[in-house]
Amino acid sequence: MTTTATTATSGTAAPPPRRSFWAWCLESEEPTDAERADLARKLSERAGTAITARPVPDLADAELRPPRTAVPDSLAAWCATDTYERAFHAYGAHFTDRARAFDLDFPNPPDVVAHPRDEAELAATLDWCASAGHVAIPYGGGSSVVWGVNPPEADTVVTIALDRLDQVLEIDDTSRAARIQAGVFGPHLEDQLRPHGFTLRHFPQSFRFSTLGGWIVTRSGGHYATNHTHIDDFVESVRMLTPKGWWESRRLPGSGAGPSPDRLVLGSEGTLGIVSEAWMRIQARPSFRATAGIVFDTWPAGYEAVRQLAQAKLWPANLRILDPAEAGRAAGLDGTQALVIVSFESAELTQRHNIAQAVEIARACGGRVEDDEVRVSDGGGEPTGRGGAVGAWRDAFIGVGNGVETSLGLVADTFETSITWDRWPEFDAVVRERVSHALRQVFGHEPMLSCRFTHVYTDGPAPYYTWSGMGRQGSETQMWSEVKHAASEAIADAGGTITHHHAVGRMHRPQYDRQRPELFAEALRAAKGALDPGGILNPGVLIDP
Ligand SMILES: Cc1cc2nc3c(=O)[nH]c(=O)nc-3n(C[C@H](O)[C@H](O)[C@H](O)COP(=O)(O)OP(=O)(O)OC[C@H]3O[C@@H](n4cnc5c(N)ncnc54)[C@H](O)[C@@H]3O)c2cc1C
């Protein structure tokens, strides 16, 4: 085995530029008052009512409850209690989080925010929490959209941010695996693998502001739509600190030795321990690529093609469909046609034959694509997903909005799930009917509701719905909550999962509690009791203390 040690010093990198406490961007990229005023004018026209853009908030005006505990001297070097740290870590990245932060509404911030620089400091911090009975909330990038990092009601809350543990420590290029610290953000992780010719190839839409540890414990889904796309597939072993001590699994390519320890960590959402590092399967960077965007006259014809493509076992790297509303809004089509995007990639082999076979299947289902619109890159590494409808959609996907619309009356959200193919058409009809009804009730106008598949399996799709409505300024969160309730209940009643990759957090608890077998809940509570007897880790997420 060839093991290459890289820069093995943790926590020494210069701190990244500060992130905005309310917008999805750095402070230096925050939407300006002028941009917000411009958008307010446009939204006023759309809503037929005056919308006022309040100035972007100044954190100096925020009034936070004083910290309810003092940091021991021995931890002071990596613990903060200033307003920015406590306000920033009070919320994740959901629409409701951003709205509250914009309003400087911080009734329950963490009392202390720790940024341990190595495992010894991490252990000292968790020891302090355990002995003092403080709630401890692991925090990666804070991109949670399910209230996973929001402090619960408790006497004292310490948020433990992993961002200083951000190094790729070792690369085993024989087995193609790397030992990586949990707090590394997506771009910094790829920057450290690139010089070695490798990639983790895990690209959630939140890539810029989310971390390896967060991906592992939320079972994140990357933007590749089939085959290896979940972080689960890349985990070789995990090292996690619990209040009862360290938990580390053996590095193995596979194992049939009983239930997998890693499987208990995956999806644990900070309730069982704090992941400090993991051995991850890495890959050679692809240089052969092929992509096609195929247009269908109807949504059912398009998703039938997707089903056949998934079941043909060609294993495209990407296979997704945008319904006519989404293809119109995000890919520039006319609003009546669905768009299927299929792409292949490899570090070693031409993908010409695969894309030709995929196009043949899609055409047999009624899809249209000209031969010269099928793009192939044979070993040069050129991207094939740029330009045209496919490129337009890609740009919209990557260019996640920064939240300029916050507190301007626009209410928007997404929800995602999965369902087997046999139940899919009826499921889609039920969800659309119930959510559209709720949107009409709440907003009083025809709803904007669209769907795409983010992931596709041989036995079913993972549909991802996006909705928005023009609400009343100041009532956005209440309006959101009514639609969210209708969407979650529709999914639960129609037999889907309450989340395919966004996690459970505190938001999805009611439906998650109904979805899981009760005996499993009991077993999970027992595992929690064994690892975290004081119930200090992220209480309220997944299970009750
Ligand atoms: C714009 C946007 C796009 C998104 N796109 C995607 C997507 O494409 N795919 C997807 O799967 N999700 C997506 N999400 C959701 C979110 O990015 C994921 O859930 C992500 O995995 C969270 O990572 P994080 O590092 O930000 O974790 P955080 O938000 O900081 O934390 C999430 C949960 O993990 C726990 N946690 C974090 N780090 C650790 C650790 N080291 N040890 C133990 N517990 C920990 C926290 O306590 C919390 O419960 C998106 C979110 C946004 C805002």
Ligand as a Chemical Component Dictionary entry (heavy atoms), coordinates in Angstrom:
data_LIG
# 
_chem_comp.id                   LIG 
_chem_comp.type                 NON-POLYMER 
_chem_comp.pdbx_formal_charge   0 
_chem_comp.three_letter_code    LIG 
# 
loop_
_chem_comp_atom.comp_id 
_chem_comp_atom.atom_id 
_chem_comp_atom.alt_atom_id 
_chem_comp_atom.type_symbol 
_chem_comp_atom.charge 
_chem_comp_atom.model_Cartn_x 
_chem_comp_atom.model_Cartn_y 
_chem_comp_atom.model_Cartn_z 
_chem_comp_atom.pdbx_ordinal 
LIG C1  C1  C 0 -28.773 25.900 -0.998 1  
LIG C2  C2  C 0 -28.758 24.529 -0.395 2  
LIG C3  C3  C 0 -28.632 23.421 -1.222 3  
LIG C4  C4  C 0 -28.602 22.141 -0.678 4  
LIG N1  N1  N 0 -28.407 21.079 -1.527 5  
LIG C5  C5  C 0 -28.284 19.832 -1.016 6  
LIG C6  C6  C 0 -27.990 18.734 -1.878 7  
LIG O1  O1  O 0 -27.807 18.879 -3.087 8  
LIG N2  N2  N 0 -27.892 17.506 -1.312 9  
LIG C7  C7  C 0 -28.046 17.315 0.042  10 
LIG O2  O2  O 0 -27.926 16.188 0.493  11 
LIG N3  N3  N 0 -28.339 18.348 0.870  12 
LIG C8  C8  C 0 -28.433 19.587 0.392  13 
LIG N4  N4  N 0 -28.688 20.653 1.236  14 
LIG C9  C9  C 0 -28.821 20.402 2.678  15 
LIG C10 C10 C 0 -27.473 20.453 3.448  16 
LIG O3  O3  O 0 -26.503 21.115 2.676  17 
LIG C11 C11 C 0 -26.974 19.057 3.798  18 
LIG O4  O4  O 0 -27.818 18.497 4.788  19 
LIG C12 C12 C 0 -25.518 19.003 4.271  20 
LIG O5  O5  O 0 -25.104 17.651 4.294  21 
LIG C13 C13 C 0 -25.275 19.627 5.630  22 
LIG O6  O6  O 0 -23.870 19.765 5.813  23 
LIG P1  P1  P 0 -23.275 20.875 6.783  24 
LIG O7  O7  O 0 -21.806 20.644 6.889  25 
LIG O8  O8  O 0 -23.700 22.216 6.359  26 
LIG O9  O9  O 0 -23.957 20.464 8.153  27 
LIG P2  P2  P 0 -24.741 21.384 9.197  28 
LIG O10 O10 O 0 -25.845 22.097 8.524  29 
LIG O11 O11 O 0 -23.767 22.185 9.967  30 
LIG O12 O12 O 0 -25.336 20.268 10.164 31 
LIG C14 C14 C 0 -26.299 19.363 9.694  32 
LIG C15 C15 C 0 -26.514 18.286 10.771 33 
LIG O13 O13 O 0 -25.314 17.531 10.931 34 
LIG C16 C16 C 0 -24.783 17.651 12.260 35 
LIG N5  N5  N 0 -23.326 17.721 12.095 36 
LIG C17 C17 C 0 -22.617 18.564 11.298 37 
LIG N6  N6  N 0 -21.307 18.243 11.348 38 
LIG C18 C18 C 0 -21.186 17.162 12.175 39 
LIG C19 C19 C 0 -20.081 16.359 12.616 40 
LIG N7  N7  N 0 -18.828 16.565 12.216 41 
LIG N8  N8  N 0 -20.348 15.327 13.466 42 
LIG C20 C20 C 0 -21.592 15.069 13.904 43 
LIG N9  N9  N 0 -22.664 15.822 13.513 44 
LIG C21 C21 C 0 -22.462 16.840 12.657 45 
LIG C22 C22 C 0 -25.448 18.884 12.838 46 
LIG O14 O14 O 0 -25.555 18.783 14.235 47 
LIG C23 C23 C 0 -26.807 18.865 12.137 48 
LIG O15 O15 O 0 -27.688 17.971 12.797 49 
LIG C24 C24 C 0 -28.733 21.953 0.724  50 
LIG C25 C25 C 0 -28.852 23.076 1.552  51 
LIG C26 C26 C 0 -28.855 24.350 1.006  52 
LIG C27 C27 C 0 -28.961 25.541 1.909  53 
# 
loop_
_chem_comp_bond.comp_id 
_chem_comp_bond.atom_id_1 
_chem_comp_bond.atom_id_2 
_chem_comp_bond.value_order 
_chem_comp_bond.pdbx_ordinal 
LIG C1  C2  SING 1  
LIG C2  C3  SING 2  
LIG C2  C26 DOUB 3  
LIG C3  C4  DOUB 4  
LIG C4  N1  SING 5  
LIG C4  C24 SING 6  
LIG N1  C5  DOUB 7  
LIG C5  C6  SING 8  
LIG C5  C8  SING 9  
LIG C6  O1  DOUB 10 
LIG C6  N2  SING 11 
LIG N2  C7  SING 12 
LIG C7  O2  DOUB 13 
LIG C7  N3  SING 14 
LIG N3  C8  DOUB 15 
LIG C8  N4  SING 16 
LIG N4  C9  SING 17 
LIG N4  C24 SING 18 
LIG C9  C10 SING 19 
LIG C10 O3  SING 20 
LIG C10 C11 SING 21 
LIG C11 O4  SING 22 
LIG C11 C12 SING 23 
LIG C12 O5  SING 24 
LIG C12 C13 SING 25 
LIG C13 O6  SING 26 
LIG O6  P1  SING 27 
LIG P1  O7  DOUB 28 
LIG P1  O8  SING 29 
LIG P1  O9  SING 30 
LIG O9  P2  SING 31 
LIG P2  O10 DOUB 32 
LIG P2  O11 SING 33 
LIG P2  O12 SING 34 
LIG O12 C14 SING 35 
LIG C14 C15 SING 36 
LIG C15 O13 SING 37 
LIG C15 C23 SING 38 
LIG O13 C16 SING 39 
LIG C16 N5  SING 40 
LIG C16 C22 SING 41 
LIG N5  C17 SING 42 
LIG N5  C21 SING 43 
LIG C17 N6  DOUB 44 
LIG N6  C18 SING 45 
LIG C18 C19 SING 46 
LIG C18 C21 DOUB 47 
LIG C19 N7  SING 48 
LIG C19 N8  DOUB 49 
LIG N8  C20 SING 50 
LIG C20 N9  DOUB 51 
LIG N9  C21 SING 52 
LIG C22 O14 SING 53 
LIG C22 C23 SING 54 
LIG C23 O15 SING 55 
LIG C24 C25 DOUB 56 
LIG C25 C26 SING 57 
LIG C26 C27 SING 58 
# 
